[in-house]
Structures are given as structure tokens and as C-alpha cells.
């Protein structure tokens, strides 16, 4: 480990970057778990946004159908 990184007291997998002051986790398996969880959150958010867009489209189409039915009934 270079002099740029200092070991954090009482934390085996953490080091402090002396240039930025940031804390870095050196445990690669914890990082992989974090990335998996992050991908799941992003995927879940994207899926929810897609569902909301689909619902809004269906609502707009239902409004159009309702409007057409009302016009058809008035024309009779």
C-alpha cells in the first residue's frame, strides 16, 4: 500500500485516501455485492417508470374511447 493510503483504525478493509480525504473499501466481495444491489435498484426503478408510462398511455386511450362513445351517442 502506498503512502497515499492510510489504514483506518479498527477497520480491516477501509483505507483513507490522503489526497482526497475519501474512505475506500478494499474488500472486493463487498464491492461486488454493492454493485449487484445497485443494479437491482436501477432495474427496479426503470421497470416502475415503464409501468407508469404504460398506465398513463392506457388512461389517455380510455379517455379517447370514452370521448368517442359520448360523441357517437349524441349523434343518434
MDAnalysis code that builds the backbone (N, CA, C; Angstrom):
import MDAnalysis as mda
import numpy as np

u = mda.Universe.empty(228, n_residues=76, atom_resindex=np.repeat(np.arange(76), 3), trajectory=True)
u.add_TopologyAttr("name", ["N", "CA", "C"] * 76)
u.add_TopologyAttr("resid", np.arange(1, 77))
u.add_TopologyAttr("resname", ["UNK", "UNK", "UNK", "UNK", "UNK", "UNK", "UNK", "UNK", "UNK", "UNK", "UNK", "UNK", "UNK", "UNK", "UNK", "UNK", "UNK", "UNK", "UNK", "UNK", "UNK", "UNK", "UNK", "UNK", "UNK", "UNK", "UNK", "UNK", "UNK", "UNK", "UNK", "UNK", "UNK", "UNK", "UNK", "UNK", "UNK", "UNK", "UNK", "UNK", "UNK", "UNK", "UNK", "UNK", "UNK", "UNK", "UNK", "UNK", "UNK", "UNK", "UNK", "UNK", "UNK", "UNK", "UNK", "UNK", "UNK", "UNK", "UNK", "UNK", "UNK", "UNK", "UNK", "UNK", "UNK", "UNK", "UNK", "UNK", "UNK", "UNK", "UNK", "UNK", "UNK", "UNK", "UNK", "UNK"])
u.atoms.positions = np.array([
    [0.863, -1.174, 0.000],
    [0.000, 0.000, 0.000],
    [0.909, 1.237, 0.000],
    [0.632, 2.197, -0.874],
    [1.476, 3.389, -0.965],
    [1.187, 4.345, 0.181],
    [1.996, 5.383, 0.264],
    [1.822, 6.364, 1.339],
    [0.590, 7.230, 1.100],
    [-0.012, 7.100, -0.069],
    [-1.230, 7.855, -0.352],
    [-2.399, 7.359, 0.483],
    [-2.363, 6.085, 0.892],
    [-3.465, 5.491, 1.630],
    [-3.046, 5.171, 3.059],
    [-3.892, 5.536, 3.996],
    [-3.649, 5.241, 5.407],
    [-4.735, 4.311, 5.909],
    [-4.333, 3.284, 6.649],
    [-5.291, 2.333, 7.208],
    [-6.177, 3.031, 8.235],
    [-7.483, 2.757, 8.169],
    [-8.441, 3.318, 9.122],
    [-8.386, 2.462, 10.380],
    [-8.301, 3.132, 11.528],
    [-8.229, 2.406, 12.799],
    [-9.458, 1.531, 13.003],
    [-9.247, 0.359, 13.515],
    [-10.269, -0.626, 13.887],
    [-11.140, -1.086, 12.709],
    [-10.734, -0.800, 11.477],
    [-11.468, -1.258, 10.294],
    [-10.489, -1.948, 9.357],
    [-10.636, -3.245, 9.214],
    [-9.683, -4.044, 8.453],
    [-9.690, -3.722, 6.960],
    [-10.851, -3.432, 6.392],
    [-10.966, -3.268, 4.945],
    [-11.098, -1.823, 4.476],
    [-10.861, -0.861, 5.351],
    [-11.005, 0.533, 4.963],
    [-9.669, 1.263, 5.014],
    [-9.448, 2.110, 3.996],
    [-8.260, 2.979, 3.968],
    [-8.729, 4.386, 3.624],
    [-7.940, 5.373, 4.034],
    [-8.243, 6.770, 3.718],
    [-7.275, 7.248, 2.652],
    [-7.825, 7.861, 1.592],
    [-7.018, 8.465, 0.542],
    [-6.554, 9.829, 1.059],
    [-5.253, 9.997, 1.235],
    [-4.737, 11.239, 1.828],
    [-4.868, 12.429, 0.884],
    [-5.010, 12.199, -0.420],
    [-5.148, 13.312, -1.369],
    [-6.569, 13.842, -1.430],
    [-7.549, 12.949, -1.334],
    [-8.953, 13.390, -1.440],
    [-9.680, 13.378, -0.097],
    [-9.140, 12.639, 0.869],
    [-9.791, 12.518, 2.167],
    [-10.885, 11.465, 2.183],
    [-11.103, 10.795, 1.053],
    [-12.159, 9.794, 0.950],
    [-11.785, 8.484, 1.608],
    [-12.807, 7.736, 1.994],
    [-12.615, 6.412, 2.572],
    [-12.862, 5.383, 1.469],
    [-11.977, 4.410, 1.337],
    [-12.074, 3.387, 0.299],
    [-12.175, 2.025, 0.961],
    [-13.154, 1.242, 0.503],
    [-13.308, -0.123, 0.977],
    [-12.475, -1.021, 0.066],
    [-11.529, -1.742, 0.608],
    [-10.645, -2.588, -0.194],
    [-11.145, -4.021, -0.318],
    [-12.312, -4.315, 0.232],
    [-12.879, -5.657, 0.164],
    [-13.653, -5.794, -1.149],
    [-13.118, -6.548, -2.095],
    [-13.732, -6.647, -3.421],
    [-15.077, -7.384, -3.391],
    [-15.246, -8.362, -2.510],
    [-16.532, -9.075, -2.464],
    [-17.645, -8.162, -1.961],
    [-17.368, -7.282, -1.016],
    [-18.366, -6.316, -0.558],
    [-18.710, -5.351, -1.688],
    [-17.711, -4.968, -2.472],
    [-17.947, -4.071, -3.603],
    [-18.856, -4.739, -4.631],
    [-18.595, -6.013, -4.925],
    [-19.427, -6.745, -5.878],
    [-20.872, -6.829, -5.390],
    [-21.071, -7.092, -4.103],
    [-22.427, -7.122, -3.539],
    [-23.109, -5.761, -3.680],
    [-22.354, -4.708, -3.405],
    [-22.889, -3.348, -3.547],
    [-23.334, -3.098, -4.989],
    [-22.499, -3.476, -5.961],
    [-22.817, -3.251, -7.365],
    [-24.051, -4.058, -7.789],
    [-24.180, -5.285, -7.289],
    [-25.359, -6.097, -7.597],
    [-26.626, -5.442, -7.065],
    [-26.561, -4.960, -5.810],
    [-27.719, -4.298, -5.207],
    [-28.069, -3.021, -5.968],
    [-27.050, -2.282, -6.378],
    [-27.259, -1.042, -7.124],
    [-27.941, -1.332, -8.459],
    [-27.477, -2.361, -9.169],
    [-28.084, -2.725, -10.448],
    [-29.545, -3.123, -10.264],
    [-29.844, -3.840, -9.191],
    [-31.232, -4.225, -8.906],
    [-32.110, -3.007, -8.653],
    [-31.574, -2.022, -7.898],
    [-32.332, -0.800, -7.632],
    [-32.606, -0.035, -8.923],
    [-31.577, 0.097, -9.765],
    [-31.740, 0.812, -11.028],
    [-32.751, 0.094, -11.907],
    [-32.639, -1.218, -11.987],
    [-33.563, -2.020, -12.797],
    [-34.990, -1.874, -12.284],
    [-35.155, -1.924, -10.977],
    [-36.474, -1.791, -10.374],
    [-37.066, -0.412, -10.669],
    [-36.256, 0.625, -10.579],
    [-36.716, 1.986, -10.859],
    [-37.135, 2.124, -12.319],
    [-36.315, 1.576, -13.221],
    [-36.645, 1.645, -14.644],
    [-37.936, 0.890, -14.954],
    [-38.120, -0.257, -14.315],
    [-39.335, -1.041, -14.526],
    [-40.556, -0.265, -14.043],
    [-40.449, 0.375, -12.884],
    [-41.556, 1.158, -12.339],
    [-41.888, 2.329, -13.263],
    [-40.878, 2.991, -13.801],
    [-41.116, 4.102, -14.720],
    [-41.816, 3.613, -15.987],
    [-41.404, 2.455, -16.475],
    [-42.027, 1.872, -17.663],
    [-43.497, 1.552, -17.404],
    [-43.784, 0.975, -16.258],
    [-45.166, 0.644, -15.891],
    [-46.009, 1.918, -15.794],
    [-45.448, 2.964, -15.201],
    [-46.182, 4.232, -15.077],
    [-46.480, 4.827, -16.452],
    [-45.508, 4.768, -17.376],
    [-45.747, 5.272, -18.727],
    [-46.866, 4.481, -19.413],
    [-46.844, 3.166, -19.243],
    [-47.866, 2.313, -19.842],
    [-49.240, 2.626, -19.271],
    [-49.331, 2.819, -17.978],
    [-50.610, 3.161, -17.335],
    [-51.121, 4.504, -17.864],
    [-50.230, 5.475, -17.975],
    [-50.636, 6.790, -18.477],
    [-51.124, 6.707, -19.922],
    [-50.472, 5.870, -20.719],
    [-50.918, 5.667, -22.106],
    [-52.304, 5.042, -22.129],
    [-52.515, 4.023, -21.299],
    [-53.826, 3.376, -21.229],
    [-54.913, 4.348, -20.770],
    [-54.579, 5.204, -19.815],
    [-55.553, 6.191, -19.342],
    [-55.936, 7.155, -20.467],
    [-54.944, 7.583, -21.230],
    [-55.218, 8.501, -22.338],
    [-56.079, 7.823, -23.396],
    [-55.782, 6.574, -23.695],
    [-56.573, 5.834, -24.680],
    [-58.003, 5.625, -24.188],
    [-58.178, 5.316, -22.918],
    [-59.524, 5.145, -22.356],
    [-60.310, 6.458, -22.446],
    [-59.641, 7.570, -22.199],
    [-60.310, 8.871, -22.304],
    [-60.766, 9.102, -23.744],
    [-59.918, 8.761, -24.722],
    [-60.282, 8.916, -26.126],
    [-61.486, 8.037, -26.478],
    [-61.481, 6.796, -26.008],
    [-62.595, 5.875, -26.270],
    [-63.883, 6.415, -25.644],
    [-63.780, 6.882, -24.439],
    [-64.950, 7.445, -23.744],
    [-65.488, 8.647, -24.518],
    [-64.588, 9.503, -24.956],
    [-64.985, 10.693, -25.706],
    [-65.671, 10.303, -27.016],
    [-65.138, 9.303, -27.714],
    [-65.751, 8.829, -28.964],
    [-67.133, 8.239, -28.709],
    [-67.280, 7.463, -27.637],
    [-68.592, 6.889, -27.305],
    [-69.621, 7.974, -26.995],
    [-69.194, 8.984, -26.287],
    [-70.106, 10.082, -25.959],
    [-70.550, 10.774, -27.248],
    [-69.600, 11.020, -28.172],
    [-69.945, 11.664, -29.444],
    [-70.875, 10.804, -30.269],
    [-70.633, 9.478, -30.264],
    [-71.483, 8.578, -31.033],
    [-72.903, 8.570, -30.483],
    [-73.053, 8.619, -29.177],
    [-74.386, 8.604, -28.551],
    [-75.119, 9.910, -28.843],
    [-74.435, 11.018, -28.911],
    [-75.048, 12.312, -29.184],
    [-75.508, 12.402, -30.635],
    [-74.791, 11.740, -31.523],
    [-75.121, 11.777, -32.954],
    [-76.389, 10.992, -33.279],
    [-76.820, 10.099, -32.415],
    [-78.001, 9.270, -32.686],
    [-79.270, 9.994, -32.428],
])
